[in-house]
Amino acid sequence: MVFRDHQASFGPHLTLDGKNCNIRKLSDFNFVYTLLDNLPSSLGMTKILPPVVVKFKDKWAKTEGVSGFVMIAESHISMHTFPDERYVFIDVFSCVPFDIEKVTNILKESFEMKDATINLVERGKDFSKNISHMPQMAVSSRKLLKQKF
């Protein structure tokens, strides 16, 4: 299913709460980094920068989780894992349509989810949507960042 009503809103925001996932993958920094690094191109989106990923252990947790974020020209993709609970929270927000079923299947397979709660929200229903400049903005941003760093 591709979110098609993109003229009536800024874009789709998919949230996926993955349950009973593979514990090893939930605590694997490299796995989450690689998934965030490759997902935008798999969905036809434009990655602006490499993912930012960190390991973190809450004071109540036994196992470190992994949180990550990748900025895309179309918006963002984020993930937060909780290995002790075998749980992952994922957001995919885009100002252009994307294949909801495709991204859901990729994420379910990647984390070996046994169950998931999926929500789709239409963001910015009253937002003026002139985004024809977005891909060029991403290229300009990358050039500027390369000059600074």
Secondary structure, 3 states (H helix, E strand, C coil): CECCCCCCCCEEEEEEEEECCCHHHHCCHHHHHHHHHHHHHHCCCCECCCCEEEEECCCCCCCCEEEEEEEECCEEEEEEEEHHHCEEEEEEEECCCCEHHHHHHHHHHHHCCCEEEEEEEEECCCCCCCCCCHHHHHHHHHHHHHHHC
